Amino acid sequence: MTDRKAIIPAGMEAVYDKIRYAPAVKAGNTVYVSGQIGRNAAMQLVEGREAQMVQAFENLGLVLEAAGASFADVVDLTTFHTDMRDLPLFMQVRDRYLQTDPLPAWTAVGAHMLGGAPGYIVEIKAVAVVRD
């Protein structure tokens, strides 16, 4: 069996210690990133739709970097949205971060509530394969 390692970027220790999940798990050269939401390092909700989307992608980037990966290594993206009418704005933000060809697979899912609290509008989950 492949060795598994919890990936916990600096500033996300509370997620592992208090909420009890790994921001990502690396198994071999595959990185499974838990859903990232629009909260800052102080674990506070970021206000504003676009700002929250950007923060979720920034958090995803921190987790990928801590795992030795980048946005270019993402092969699968799953996003959860409390309002699917946000998709055009979300796609504009997404395209700032995911520009490498081939683009990853993507599934967008509508959800009633995210992040375990009101106010969160998007959650981004990803799988990346780190290149040798």
C-alpha positions as CSV (number, residue, x, y, z in Angstrom):
1,M,0.0,0.0,0.0
2,T,1.1,3.5,-0.8
3,D,2.3,5.7,2.1
4,R,-0.2,8.4,3.1
5,K,0.8,11.7,4.5
6,A,-1.4,14.5,5.9
7,I,-0.7,17.8,4.3
8,I,-1.2,20.7,6.7
9,P,0.1,24.1,5.5
10,A,1.2,26.7,7.9
11,G,-1.8,28.6,9.2
12,M,-4.2,25.6,8.7
13,E,-3.1,23.7,11.8
14,A,-6.5,24.5,13.5
15,V,-8.3,22.6,10.8
16,Y,-6.4,19.4,11.6
17,D,-6.3,19.9,15.4
18,K,-9.7,21.4,16.2
19,I,-12.0,20.4,13.3
20,R,-10.2,17.1,12.8
21,Y,-9.5,16.7,9.1
22,A,-6.5,17.0,6.9
23,P,-6.5,19.9,4.4
24,A,-5.1,17.2,2.1
25,V,-3.7,13.7,2.0
26,K,-0.8,12.8,-0.3
27,A,-0.8,9.1,-1.3
28,G,2.1,8.3,-3.6
29,N,2.2,11.2,-6.2
30,T,-1.6,11.9,-5.8
31,V,-2.8,14.7,-3.6
32,Y,-6.4,14.7,-2.4
33,V,-7.4,18.2,-1.3
34,S,-10.3,18.6,1.1
35,G,-12.9,21.3,0.3
36,Q,-11.4,24.8,0.6
37,I,-13.7,27.6,1.5
38,G,-13.4,31.4,1.6
39,R,-12.0,31.8,5.1
40,N,-8.8,33.6,6.0
41,A,-5.9,32.4,8.2
42,A,-7.9,33.6,11.3
43,M,-10.6,31.2,10.1
44,Q,-13.0,34.1,9.4
45,L,-15.4,34.3,6.5
46,V,-14.2,36.6,3.7
47,E,-16.9,39.0,2.7
48,G,-17.9,39.6,-0.9
49,R,-18.7,36.9,-3.5
50,E,-15.6,37.4,-5.7
51,A,-13.3,37.9,-2.7
52,Q,-14.6,34.7,-1.1
53,M,-14.0,32.7,-4.4
54,V,-10.5,34.1,-4.7
55,Q,-9.8,33.2,-1.0
56,A,-11.0,29.6,-1.6
57,F,-8.6,29.4,-4.6
58,E,-5.8,31.0,-2.6
59,N,-6.4,28.4,0.2
60,L,-6.3,25.6,-2.4
61,G,-3.0,27.0,-3.7
62,L,-1.5,26.9,-0.2
63,V,-2.5,23.3,0.3
64,L,-1.2,22.3,-3.2
65,E,2.1,24.1,-2.5
66,A,2.5,22.4,0.9
67,A,2.1,19.0,-0.9
68,G,4.7,19.9,-3.6
69,A,2.1,20.5,-6.2
70,S,0.7,23.4,-8.1
71,F,-2.5,24.4,-10.0
72,A,-0.9,22.9,-13.1
73,D,-1.0,19.5,-11.4
74,V,-4.8,19.5,-10.7
75,V,-6.5,16.8,-12.7
76,D,-10.0,16.9,-11.1
77,L,-11.9,19.8,-9.5
78,T,-15.2,19.5,-7.7
79,T,-16.9,22.7,-6.6
80,F,-20.0,23.2,-4.4
81,H,-22.1,26.4,-4.8
82,T,-25.0,27.7,-2.7
83,D,-26.2,29.6,-5.7
84,M,-25.5,28.2,-9.2
85,R,-26.2,31.7,-10.6
86,D,-22.6,32.4,-9.4
87,L,-21.1,30.1,-12.0
88,P,-20.2,32.8,-14.5
89,L,-18.3,34.8,-11.9
90,F,-16.8,31.6,-10.5
91,M,-15.5,30.6,-13.9
92,Q,-13.8,33.9,-14.3
93,V,-12.1,33.5,-11.0
94,R,-11.3,29.8,-11.7
95,D,-9.7,30.7,-15.0
96,R,-7.2,33.0,-13.3
97,Y,-5.8,29.9,-11.4
98,L,-6.3,27.0,-13.8
99,Q,-4.7,27.8,-17.1
100,T,-2.6,24.8,-18.0
101,D,-3.6,22.6,-20.9
102,P,-5.1,20.1,-20.5
103,L,-7.6,21.7,-18.2
104,P,-8.8,19.5,-15.3
105,A,-12.1,17.6,-15.2
106,W,-14.7,19.7,-13.3
107,T,-18.0,19.0,-11.6
108,A,-20.1,21.8,-10.1
109,V,-22.7,20.9,-7.5
110,G,-25.5,23.0,-5.9
111,A,-25.5,22.8,-2.1
112,H,-27.7,24.3,0.6
113,M,-25.0,25.3,3.0
114,L,-21.2,25.1,3.1
115,G,-18.4,25.4,5.6
116,G,-20.7,24.5,8.5
117,A,-21.9,28.0,8.9
118,P,-24.1,30.5,7.0
119,G,-22.4,32.9,4.6
120,Y,-20.1,30.6,2.7
121,I,-20.9,30.4,-1.0
122,V,-18.3,28.1,-2.5
123,E,-16.2,25.1,-1.6
124,I,-13.4,23.8,-3.8
125,K,-12.2,20.2,-3.7
126,A,-9.4,19.0,-5.9
127,V,-7.2,16.0,-6.9
128,A,-3.7,16.7,-8.2
129,V,-1.1,14.4,-9.5
130,V,2.5,15.6,-8.8
131,R,4.8,15.1,-11.7
132,D,8.0,13.1,-11.2
